[in-house]
Amino acid sequence: MDDKSFAYRAKKASGIAMMLAFLAFAVLPILWVLILSLRPATALFEPIWESPTNLTFDNFRGIADSGFPRALLNSFLTAGIATILSMIVGVPAAFALAKSRLRGKFVASWVLLLLRMAPPVGFVIPLFLIYINAGLIDTYPGLIMAYMTLTLPLVVWSMWTTFAQIPNELIESALMDGASLAKALVLVVIPAARPGVVAAAILGFLIAWNDFFFALIITRGSTVTAPVSIMNFISSDSVDWGSIAVAAICVTLPIIPVMVIANRYIVQSLSGAVKG
Amino acid sequence: MKLTRRGTLSGMAATAAVLAAPMRVRAATGEINVMLFAQPYTQGLRNIAADFEKETGIRANVDVVGQDVFESRINLTFTGGTGEVDVVHVPAIQAQKWREASWIRPVDDYLDALTSRSDLLKGPMDSYLVAGQQWGVPFAAGVGMMAYRKDLLDRVGSGAPDTWADMLAVAKQIHSDDVAAVALRAAPGQGFNMFIFPMFMRAYGGKFFADYVGGDLTPAVNSPENLEALKIYIDLLNNYGPQGVGTFNFPEITASMQNGQVAMTIEGSGVVSLIIDPATSKYADQMGIAVPPGGPAGRSPAIAVHGMGIPASSRNPDGAARFISWATSTETVRKIALNEPFIDFVNGSLARDKDLVTKYGNIQPDLLNVRVAALEQTIGHYRPLLPNWDEIGAAIGENVNGALNGLYSPEDALEAAQDEMEMLASF
């Protein structure tokens, strides 16, 4: 019994040790960035234990006075609107693809998948030239449309599989009760597929929020987003590590509460919460 | 709240109006778009761009971005011939390539109208003189300078080393586990280790081509002089440099000098000004500055000239020329040098400006004088002004870095660089 107990405790201890190691691996870089953000320029690379009280909010003040808050707002605005528009267009599209007997669904699924697989760098030059001629460079609509090339296929693809799990009987009973197809979608199907809807929206938002490439090409001074704006702290003479650390925190922080709230839905969605 | 069709449409129209606002601004007349990459001067210029509008009535949208962002955007703008940029940042090292690709236009017609034409130093101006035409107007010249810990060198009875051999001798005496003797740019790249290594080459009489000035562009990088230079560069860094110096670039050097982990470096004047600034450096009061060391063939401090040009596709070249004239005027540059940590100006009279002398004298009494002394010893073609220098510089830089990191012997590295130069020259 003692041996078994010892083996059990040893196993548990090694499990905890492994977890702590993984935790340290995940958390230490974040902690490091946090410390960097609070250190004055003269102590940026000094070990924290050598001068633990040498902290300042100057980097935060510097960021507040720079163009970065505007870039952060641009990121919120463009990623948010692109996600909302993708949901408005993509959810009904996915519903139609999942539940109707359309011809060419197989082709549609492949087209969507190809859109997801195509690397943006492959079509950036034609996109850029079209945008220049259409006057869409450095505009919010231009950036939102570009983001929708990323978010819309994701929404349609993920919602398609979610809706496919909804039993047809549920929709038929709503229709028999006199609901239109649109009403059945909004009042019956979407609530039943809520975890999938939330997960698609969150993942769409994160893809747009983290985008660097489109923003690099399409934005200029007015609509520049946070990920590109961080690069502006690197000049040919210096790297403003303190500001970069603060900016990294600003880009990461808003995502954390969203992920905590949405975590349950994402897990449910991935494990197939909608049962027949 | 009940949604009505009219309310929904009004809301959508209002949202569209807000979202399209930047587009309307761009569509307005009397505007120019300026694209620059981040440096103290360009950031200062953006901060006072409203002054230009007040003076001329032309609105200047000054976009200052990181260098990597700049390069991606400007390559697309140029290759697409979009006309969206009217004034562009032109590093002198790129001027030939951009000229040959017809991406920029000559500015000769606008030179007489430059507000401070006579005050701009001849050397930096000539960096943009190609085939008898001027392709840009300089605003900054970063020059190689030495920063060193006076306290550590004093301890061994040495001042700033005069030659690379002296530097090696001092390094042997001051190197310790706590403080490495020397750090230099080692990361491969025409703007990285190839900003530094030509200072060694030229000090030992080495060169890139048989006779660059005379027009003989036969590669000559595998010469005994260059080999001697490479050996001392490797000796300094591998034996007296900090751990990991084989990949060091200017950010690592700045940080290690500011934190007292390294005793000597040679860097661009912009970086040196950060290393000796009490606001950013823990050891500022111990720092001395000097012109970079030389060798048997003399001294050739590194130089990097930056300026502004007009893209060939600009839709408003006259407005662009007025902006360049304003931006390089002594009055504007003086204002920027007072507002920002900017010592790399190319307006000659500013080195004697009382307010600037006071400002930078407070950081380091000799700062402006040493910079001028170094600038006077530079040569315009420190890095050859060739359209394909990017590729050539990168090839040599890779091999120099390979030798430093022990991948090949110095002899093999230079032979490989020579072969690659010959191959590139054949295109």
Boltz contact constraints between the chains, C-beta under 6 A:
constraints:
  - contact:
      token1: [A, 41]
      token2: [B, 280]
      max_distance: 6.0
  - contact:
      token1: [A, 42]
      token2: [B, 282]
      max_distance: 6.0
  - contact:
      token1: [A, 45]
      token2: [B, 255]
      max_distance: 6.0
  - contact:
      token1: [A, 45]
      token2: [B, 259]
      max_distance: 6.0
  - contact:
      token1: [A, 128]
      token2: [B, 76]
      max_distance: 6.0
  - contact:
      token1: [A, 129]
      token2: [B, 80]
      max_distance: 6.0
  - contact:
      token1: [A, 132]
      token2: [B, 82]
      max_distance: 6.0
  - contact:
      token1: [A, 135]
      token2: [B, 23]
      max_distance: 6.0
  - contact:
      token1: [A, 138]
      token2: [B, 22]
      max_distance: 6.0
  - contact:
      token1: [A, 139]
      token2: [B, 22]
      max_distance: 6.0
  - contact:
      token1: [A, 139]
      token2: [B, 23]
      max_distance: 6.0
  - contact:
      token1: [A, 140]
      token2: [B, 19]
      max_distance: 6.0
  - contact:
      token1: [A, 141]
      token2: [B, 19]
      max_distance: 6.0
  - contact:
      token1: [A, 216]
      token2: [B, 72]
      max_distance: 6.0
  - contact:
      token1: [A, 220]
      token2: [B, 63]
      max_distance: 6.0
  - contact:
      token1: [A, 221]
      token2: [B, 63]
      max_distance: 6.0
  - contact:
      token1: [A, 222]
      token2: [B, 22]
      max_distance: 6.0
  - contact:
      token1: [A, 223]
      token2: [B, 22]
      max_distance: 6.0
  - contact:
      token1: [A, 231]
      token2: [B, 66]
      max_distance: 6.0
  - contact:
      token1: [A, 231]
      token2: [B, 69]
      max_distance: 6.0
  - contact:
      token1: [A, 232]
      token2: [B, 38]
      max_distance: 6.0
  - contact:
      token1: [A, 232]
      token2: [B, 65]
      max_distance: 6.0
  - contact:
      token1: [A, 232]
      token2: [B, 66]
      max_distance: 6.0
  - contact:
      token1: [A, 234]
      token2: [B, 66]
      max_distance: 6.0
  - contact:
      token1: [A, 235]
      token2: [B, 38]
      max_distance: 6.0
  - contact:
      token1: [A, 235]
      token2: [B, 39]
      max_distance: 6.0
  - contact:
      token1: [A, 236]
      token2: [B, 39]
      max_distance: 6.0
  - contact:
      token1: [A, 236]
      token2: [B, 67]
      max_distance: 6.0
  - contact:
      token1: [A, 237]
      token2: [B, 270]
      max_distance: 6.0
  - contact:
      token1: [A, 237]
      token2: [B, 271]
      max_distance: 6.0
  - contact:
      token1: [A, 238]
      token2: [B, 274]
      max_distance: 6.0
  - contact:
      token1: [A, 239]
      token2: [B, 251]
      max_distance: 6.0
